[in-house]
Amino acid sequence: MMEYQDQSLRGRVFQRLREDILNGKYKENDELREISIGDELGVSRTPVREALRQLELEGLVRIVPNKGAYVTGITRKDVADIFKIRSMLEGLCARWATDHITDEQIEELEEMLLLSEFRLKKEQSSVAEQVSELDGRFHRVLYEASDSRILEHVLTDFHKYVKLARKTSVGEEHRAEKSIQEHRAILEAIKQKDADKAEELANQHIKNVMQNLHLEE
């Protein structure tokens, strides 16, 4: 039991640090001090050290012997590569969702689109963040609707890696409105059981995000 709890603790520390790096709390080249992180999270140095090693394997942290651990972060090329791969996988996801989506998931997606449109009309500083969150939720439901645990896992992971870039894209003037329109078109194609069109629209949706972020070749 103690070993299981220890592994669980290491996992929670890893997830927390990973999220903080991807959210931008820690910037590139920031030093991650075991003692400071342990104090902040209320854990010993051991699970922090193990989490840092795991983050190094993911390429998010660089450990320099006798010096410390430093944030590597996500480079612009990393983001571009992820979006290119996503454009193909999101298309596949939409195709599979056409065959497996449930009435409840369709209703949930419809509600998200309506709420996104409502939020977009509000002139508040938090609107961009709210719309970005709904954008993420829309994609997550589509991932579930694909009925593929593997595809859902891969796309969810990619989504986390480009979280900051996605917020920037949705926050650009007019991009949020266009993104909602593109989501609605994808959903309509899925509802009409047009897998080819759903795949094409989902693929183009990600390419449009790339263009908005100036990541296209």
Sine and cosine of phi, psi and omega as CSV:
sin_phi,cos_phi,sin_psi,cos_psi,sin_omega,cos_omega
0.00,0.00,-0.68,0.73,-0.01,-1.00
-0.89,0.46,-0.64,0.77,0.01,-1.00
-0.90,0.44,-0.66,0.75,0.00,-1.00
-0.89,0.45,-0.69,0.72,-0.01,-1.00
-0.90,0.45,-0.62,0.79,0.00,-1.00
-0.90,0.43,-0.69,0.73,0.02,-1.00
-0.90,0.44,-0.64,0.77,0.02,-1.00
-0.90,0.43,-0.63,0.77,0.02,-1.00
-0.90,0.44,-0.71,0.71,0.04,-1.00
-0.87,0.50,-0.64,0.77,0.01,-1.00
-0.90,0.44,-0.65,0.76,-0.01,-1.00
-0.93,0.38,-0.63,0.77,0.04,-1.00
-0.90,0.43,-0.69,0.73,0.02,-1.00
-0.86,0.51,-0.76,0.66,-0.02,-1.00
-0.88,0.47,-0.64,0.77,0.00,-1.00
-0.90,0.43,-0.74,0.67,0.00,-1.00
-0.91,0.41,-0.65,0.76,0.01,-1.00
-0.87,0.49,-0.71,0.70,0.01,-1.00
-0.90,0.43,-0.65,0.76,-0.01,-1.00
-0.91,0.42,-0.60,0.80,0.03,-1.00
-0.93,0.36,-0.72,0.70,-0.05,-1.00
-0.94,0.33,-0.45,0.90,0.03,-1.00
-0.99,0.14,-0.18,0.98,0.02,-1.00
1.00,-0.06,0.11,0.99,0.04,-1.00
-0.88,0.47,-0.68,0.74,0.08,-1.00
-0.97,-0.25,0.77,-0.64,-0.03,-1.00
-1.00,-0.06,0.23,-0.97,0.03,-1.00
-0.84,0.54,0.71,-0.70,0.00,-1.00
0.97,0.23,0.01,1.00,0.11,-0.99
-0.90,0.43,0.64,-0.77,0.06,-1.00
-1.00,0.09,0.71,-0.70,0.04,-1.00
-0.97,-0.23,0.98,-0.22,-0.06,-1.00
-1.00,0.05,0.82,-0.58,-0.05,-1.00
-0.84,0.54,-0.70,0.72,-0.05,-1.00
-0.91,0.42,-0.72,0.69,-0.03,-1.00
-0.89,0.45,-0.70,0.71,-0.01,-1.00
-0.92,0.40,-0.65,0.76,0.03,-1.00
-0.87,0.48,-0.68,0.73,0.03,-1.00
-0.90,0.44,-0.67,0.74,-0.02,-1.00
-0.90,0.43,-0.65,0.76,-0.06,-1.00
-1.00,-0.06,-0.11,0.99,0.02,-1.00
0.95,0.32,0.61,0.79,0.01,-1.00
-0.75,-0.66,0.21,-0.98,0.04,-1.00
-0.97,0.23,0.06,-1.00,-0.03,-1.00
-0.96,0.30,-0.42,0.91,-0.08,-1.00
-0.87,0.50,-0.80,0.60,0.01,-1.00
-0.90,0.43,-0.48,0.88,0.04,-1.00
-0.93,0.38,-0.69,0.72,0.00,-1.00
-0.88,0.47,-0.68,0.73,0.01,-1.00
-0.91,0.42,-0.64,0.77,0.01,-1.00
-0.91,0.42,-0.63,0.77,0.01,-1.00
-0.91,0.42,-0.61,0.80,0.04,-1.00
-0.91,0.41,-0.63,0.77,0.02,-1.00
-0.92,0.38,-0.62,0.79,0.04,-1.00
-0.92,0.40,-0.52,0.85,0.05,-1.00
-0.91,0.41,-0.61,0.79,0.04,-1.00
-0.90,0.43,-0.51,0.86,0.02,-1.00
-0.99,0.13,-0.15,0.99,0.01,-1.00
1.00,0.08,0.19,0.98,-0.01,-1.00
-1.00,-0.04,-0.29,0.96,-0.04,-1.00
-0.71,-0.70,0.56,-0.83,0.07,-1.00
-0.89,-0.46,0.86,-0.51,0.00,-1.00
-0.99,-0.17,0.87,-0.50,0.01,-1.00
-0.97,-0.23,0.89,-0.46,-0.02,-1.00
-0.79,0.61,0.72,-0.70,0.04,-1.00
0.92,0.40,0.18,0.98,0.02,-1.00
-0.82,-0.58,-0.84,0.54,0.00,-1.00
0.44,-0.90,-0.17,-0.99,-0.01,-1.00
-0.94,-0.34,0.72,-0.70,-0.06,-1.00
-0.78,-0.62,0.58,-0.82,-0.03,-1.00
-0.95,0.31,0.79,-0.61,0.10,-1.00
-1.00,-0.01,-0.67,0.75,0.03,-1.00
0.97,0.26,-0.23,-0.97,-0.01,-1.00
-0.93,-0.37,0.85,-0.52,0.00,-1.00
-0.98,0.19,0.24,-0.97,0.04,-1.00
-0.88,0.47,-0.61,0.79,0.04,-1.00
-0.91,0.42,-0.64,0.76,0.05,-1.00
-0.84,0.54,-0.73,0.69,-0.01,-1.00
-0.88,0.47,-0.70,0.71,0.01,-1.00
-0.88,0.47,-0.69,0.73,0.00,-1.00
-0.89,0.45,-0.69,0.73,-0.01,-1.00
-0.89,0.45,-0.68,0.73,0.01,-1.00
-0.90,0.43,-0.60,0.80,0.02,-1.00
-0.90,0.44,-0.70,0.71,0.03,-1.00
-0.92,0.39,-0.66,0.75,0.01,-1.00
-0.86,0.51,-0.61,0.79,-0.07,-1.00
-0.86,0.51,-0.58,0.82,0.02,-1.00
-0.98,0.19,-0.69,0.73,-0.04,-1.00
-0.95,0.33,-0.57,0.82,0.04,-1.00
-0.91,0.41,-0.58,0.82,0.06,-1.00
-0.90,0.43,-0.69,0.72,0.04,-1.00
-0.89,0.46,-0.65,0.76,0.02,-1.00
-0.87,0.50,-0.72,0.69,0.00,-1.00
-0.90,0.44,-0.62,0.79,0.03,-1.00
-0.88,0.47,-0.75,0.66,-0.02,-1.00
-0.93,0.37,-0.57,0.82,0.01,-1.00
-0.90,0.44,-0.51,0.86,0.03,-1.00
-0.84,0.54,-0.57,0.82,-0.03,-1.00
-1.00,0.04,-0.43,0.90,-0.18,-0.98
-0.88,-0.47,-0.14,0.99,-0.08,-1.00
-0.89,0.45,0.59,-0.81,-0.01,-1.00
-0.99,-0.14,0.27,-0.96,0.05,-1.00
-0.88,0.47,-0.59,0.81,0.00,-1.00
-0.91,0.42,-0.63,0.77,0.01,-1.00
-0.94,0.35,-0.62,0.78,0.07,-1.00
-0.88,0.48,-0.69,0.72,0.01,-1.00
-0.89,0.45,-0.64,0.77,0.02,-1.00
-0.90,0.43,-0.67,0.74,0.02,-1.00
-0.91,0.41,-0.64,0.77,0.05,-1.00
-0.87,0.50,-0.70,0.71,-0.01,-1.00
-0.89,0.45,-0.62,0.78,0.02,-1.00
-0.90,0.44,-0.65,0.76,0.00,-1.00
-0.91,0.41,-0.68,0.73,0.02,-1.00
-0.90,0.44,-0.67,0.74,0.01,-1.00
-0.92,0.38,-0.61,0.79,0.04,-1.00
-0.89,0.46,-0.70,0.72,0.01,-1.00
-0.90,0.44,-0.62,0.79,0.02,-1.00
-0.92,0.40,-0.72,0.69,-0.01,-1.00
-0.88,0.47,-0.59,0.80,-0.07,-1.00
-0.90,0.44,-0.44,0.90,-0.02,-1.00
-0.98,0.18,-0.25,0.97,-0.01,-1.00
-0.99,0.15,0.73,-0.68,0.02,-1.00
-0.99,-0.11,0.97,0.23,-0.01,-1.00
-0.75,-0.66,0.46,-0.89,-0.04,-1.00
-0.92,0.40,-0.41,0.91,-0.06,-1.00
-1.00,0.00,0.00,1.00,-0.07,-1.00
-0.87,0.50,-0.73,0.69,-0.04,-1.00
-0.84,0.54,-0.68,0.73,-0.01,-1.00
-0.92,0.38,-0.64,0.77,0.00,-1.00
-0.91,0.41,-0.70,0.72,0.00,-1.00
-0.92,0.40,-0.61,0.79,0.03,-1.00
-0.90,0.44,-0.64,0.77,0.02,-1.00
-0.91,0.41,-0.66,0.75,0.04,-1.00
-0.91,0.41,-0.59,0.81,0.07,-1.00
-0.86,0.51,-0.72,0.70,0.02,-1.00
-0.90,0.44,-0.65,0.76,0.01,-1.00
-0.91,0.42,-0.61,0.79,0.04,-1.00
-0.85,0.53,-0.74,0.68,-0.01,-1.00
-0.91,0.41,-0.63,0.77,-0.03,-1.00
-0.90,0.44,-0.61,0.79,0.04,-1.00
-0.92,0.40,-0.63,0.78,0.06,-1.00
-0.89,0.46,-0.63,0.78,0.03,-1.00
-0.87,0.49,-0.70,0.72,0.03,-1.00
-0.89,0.45,-0.63,0.77,-0.05,-1.00
-0.92,0.38,-0.31,0.95,0.01,-1.00
-0.92,0.38,-0.33,0.94,0.00,-1.00
0.89,0.45,0.53,0.85,0.04,-1.00
-0.75,-0.67,0.93,-0.37,0.00,-1.00
-0.89,0.46,-0.60,0.80,-0.02,-1.00
-0.92,0.40,-0.76,0.65,-0.01,-1.00
-0.90,0.44,-0.65,0.76,0.02,-1.00
-0.88,0.48,-0.69,0.72,-0.01,-1.00
-0.90,0.44,-0.73,0.68,-0.04,-1.00
-0.89,0.45,-0.74,0.67,-0.03,-1.00
-0.93,0.38,-0.60,0.80,0.04,-1.00
-0.89,0.45,-0.66,0.75,0.02,-1.00
-0.90,0.43,-0.71,0.70,0.04,-1.00
-0.87,0.49,-0.64,0.77,-0.03,-1.00
-0.87,0.49,-0.64,0.77,0.02,-1.00
-0.92,0.40,-0.63,0.78,-0.06,-1.00
-0.92,0.40,-0.45,0.89,-0.03,-1.00
-0.92,-0.38,0.44,0.90,-0.06,-1.00
-0.85,0.53,-0.73,0.69,-0.02,-1.00
-0.90,0.43,-0.69,0.73,0.01,-1.00
-0.90,0.44,-0.62,0.78,-0.01,-1.00
-0.90,0.43,-0.65,0.76,0.02,-1.00
-0.90,0.44,-0.63,0.78,0.02,-1.00
-0.89,0.45,-0.68,0.74,-0.02,-1.00
-0.90,0.43,-0.77,0.64,-0.02,-1.00
-0.90,0.44,-0.49,0.87,-0.03,-1.00
-0.97,0.24,-0.27,0.96,0.01,-1.00
-0.91,0.41,0.58,-0.82,-0.01,-1.00
-0.83,0.55,0.76,-0.65,0.03,-1.00
0.96,0.27,-0.31,0.95,-0.05,-1.00
-0.93,0.38,-0.64,0.77,-0.01,-1.00
-0.87,0.50,-0.69,0.73,0.00,-1.00
-0.89,0.45,-0.69,0.72,0.01,-1.00
-0.91,0.41,-0.61,0.79,0.00,-1.00
-0.89,0.46,-0.65,0.76,0.03,-1.00
-0.90,0.43,-0.66,0.75,0.04,-1.00
-0.88,0.47,-0.65,0.76,0.01,-1.00
-0.92,0.39,-0.64,0.77,0.06,-1.00
-0.87,0.49,-0.69,0.72,-0.01,-1.00
-0.89,0.45,-0.64,0.77,0.02,-1.00
-0.90,0.44,-0.65,0.76,0.03,-1.00
-0.89,0.46,-0.71,0.70,-0.01,-1.00
-0.89,0.46,-0.65,0.76,0.01,-1.00
-0.89,0.45,-0.64,0.77,0.03,-1.00
-0.90,0.44,-0.64,0.77,0.03,-1.00
-0.91,0.42,-0.69,0.72,0.00,-1.00
-0.89,0.45,-0.53,0.85,0.01,-1.00
-1.00,0.10,0.03,1.00,0.00,-1.00
0.88,0.48,0.53,0.85,0.03,-1.00
-0.99,-0.16,1.00,0.08,-0.09,-1.00
-0.89,0.45,-0.62,0.78,-0.01,-1.00
-0.88,0.47,-0.71,0.70,-0.03,-1.00
-0.93,0.36,-0.65,0.76,0.01,-1.00
-0.87,0.50,-0.68,0.73,0.01,-1.00
-0.90,0.43,-0.71,0.71,-0.01,-1.00
-0.89,0.46,-0.69,0.72,-0.03,-1.00
-0.92,0.38,-0.64,0.77,0.00,-1.00
-0.92,0.39,-0.64,0.77,0.05,-1.00
-0.88,0.47,-0.72,0.69,-0.03,-1.00
-0.93,0.38,-0.55,0.84,0.01,-1.00
-0.85,0.53,-0.72,0.69,0.00,-1.00
-0.93,0.36,-0.60,0.80,0.05,-1.00
-0.89,0.46,-0.58,0.81,0.03,-1.00
-0.91,0.41,-0.61,0.79,0.06,-1.00
-0.90,0.44,-0.67,0.74,0.04,-1.00
-0.87,0.50,-0.68,0.73,0.01,-1.00
-0.90,0.43,-0.63,0.77,0.01,-1.00
-0.91,0.41,-0.52,0.86,0.02,-1.00
-1.00,-0.02,0.05,1.00,-0.02,-1.00
0.86,0.51,0.67,0.74,0.01,-1.00
-0.97,-0.25,-0.12,0.99,-0.04,-1.00
-0.95,0.32,0.44,-0.90,-0.01,-1.00
-0.96,0.26,0.00,0.00,0.00,0.00
